Amino acid sequence: MSAVVSAIRPSAVSAPVWLSPAQVCEQIPGMTEEILSERRKKNLAPRYFKPSLKTVIYDQSDITEWIRSTASEPRA
């Protein structure tokens, strides 16, 4: 008996949505580019990428995950 292995379809894997620091700030009330810069210097979340010396970008899914990780659960 042999197993059938199917290839992952490229359409099944979504491409990342890249955001600039300004775009991240538009999504999070009270967030500023200065705060994001300080968080990068301190190696704090959210995760970021530097494809060039002067370019900083964020993956939308990382931003969403980071925001969700800060959720506060109500007390019963």
Buried (B, 14 or more C-beta within 10 A) or exposed (E): EEEEEEEEEEEEEEEEEEBEBEBBBEEBEEBEEEBBEEBBEEEEEBEBEEEEEEEBBBBBEBBEEBBEEEEEEEEE
